[in-house]
Amino acid sequence: MTTEDCFRIGSILKPKGLKGELHIYVDFDGIENIKFNTVFVETAGKLVPYFVASIKYLQKNAAYLFLEDVDAIEKAATLAKKDIYLSNKLKPKKKEAEFTLFDLVGFTAIDDYEGELGKITDVQEYPQQILATVTYKNCEVLFPLNEEIIKGIDVVKEIVRVDLPEGLLDIYLD
């Protein structure tokens, strides 16, 4: 399993108690509505699966998590400060009205003149605009996401059609 096959739900803060319980920070809205029995913990750049024994939601962004085979504070301590993921198959589909520009991460950007630019790896908000990041010809390229640039979004095929300003790609490639 790779990080492209999963989505991040939060991170493990620290062990709680002596029996391996983990205090986790949850930053994925609606996680309590998803039924899951396996989580993936990022360890040394790889996702390691763990079976969930139980999870107890405390408040909006916090929970206690018991994992099978993590039954001592020593085992739990090795998982502290690591990110937690779930399989993309469990990710809830957003309704069209809930879709935002930040949901374009993972979509393929296709320019009307240059063709396929690559997958959008990040979307960042700045005071004046929202920027998307793609890796095009081994260079990290940033371009704005606005009505003038975006020509169409296909949510099913995960494609964003764009018309980048003339010369924008040349700035990165020269």
N, C-alpha and C positions, 0 to 999 in steps of 0.2 A: 504494500500500500504506500502510495506517495502522497505528498501534501496536495498535489493537484486532484487526487481522488477523494479528498476530505475537505471539511471546513472546520475552522477553529471555533471552539465554543468558550474557551477561557484558559486559565492556567492554574496550576497547583501552587498554592501559597506556602503551606507548611503542614507537617504532620499535626494531628490533634489526638492527644491521648497516647497510650502505650500499645494499643492493639492494631495500629496501622491505618487508622482513619485519617483522611486527608481533608484539609480545609481548602476549598477551591474558590477562585474568583470566576464568575460566569459573566461574560460580556456579550452573549448571544441572546437577543430578545426572544422569548417564547420557548426557551429550552425545556421548561417544565411540561410543555405539551407534546414533546417528542418522546416516544417510547424507544429505549435503546438498552442493550445488554452488554455492549462492547464499546470501549473508548480506545483511542490511540494516543499514546503519550510520545512526544517527540524526544528522542534520546539519541545523542550523537548524530544528529542530522537524519535519523530514520524514525519512522513511526512504528512503535511497538504496541501490539494489541493487548488489552487487559479486559477481563470479564468483570462486569459491575456486580457486586454483591448487593449493594444498596446505595441509594442517594437520597439525601434529605435536604430540601430547599429551605433556607433560613429566611432570606429576604430577597429583594430583587436581584442582587449580584453576588450572592454567596450561597454556598452549599457545603455539606459534608458528604464525602464520597468514600465508600468502602469498596476496595477491589479484591477479587479472589486472589489468593496467594500473596497478598500484602497484609501480613498478620502481625507485624512487629514494627515498632517505631524506627528501627534501623532500616528496614526495607522501605518504609514510607519516606524517610529522610532522603533517600537517593532520588526520589521523584519530585522533591521540592523545587520550585522555580522552573517548572517545565510546562510547555503548552499542551493542551488537551484538544483532540480532534474527534469528529464523528464522520462516518462515511457520507459522501455526497448523496447517496441514495436516501438518506434520512432527512436531507435538507428540505424544509417546507417550501413549496412553490409560492411565490408572491403573486398577488392579484395585480393586474395591470395598474390599478390606481396606486398601489404601494410601491411600484418600481421607481427607483431613483437612479441618478447617474453613478452613484457609488456601487450599484449592482452590476455595472459593466465590467468589473474585474473578471477576467477569464474569457471575455468575449473576444472575437477576432476582429481587428480593425482593418478595413479595406478602404483604401483611398481610390477615388474615381480615376485618377491618372496613374498613380504609382502601383496600384494593385494591392496585394496583401501586405500589410505592414507587420503583422504579428499579433500575438495575444496581449491584451491589456493586462499588465501585471500589477498596476496600482492606480488608484484615483485619489488625488489629494485636493483639498480645498484651500485656496488662498484668498486673501481679502477681495481681490477683484475678479477671480475666476476659479473654475475647477479644471484641473489638468489631469490628463491620462498619461500613463507611461507604457511604452512598448519597446521591445528590443528589435530594432530594424537594422539589418546588415551588421550585426554584432555591435551596434551602438545603442545606448539608451536614448530614446527620443521622447520628449514631452510635447504634448499638443493640447490646446484648450478644448473643452467640451462645452459647446454652446450651440444655439440655433443656427448660426451661420456656418459652422463646421460640420455638424451632424446632419447628414442627409437622410438617414433612415436607420432604424434599429429592428432587427429580427430576433425577437426573444427566443423563439423556438430553435432556430439554428445558431443562436448566440453570435450574431454578426452585427457590427456597427459599420455602416457606410459613412465615410467622411470625405470632405473636400478640403484638404489642407491648403493653407495659403501658399502661393508660389514661393519657392525658395526656403521654406521652413526646414525641409529635410536636408537641404544643402548645408545649412548651418551646422548640423550635427555630423554630417559625413565628411566635411572638408577638414 
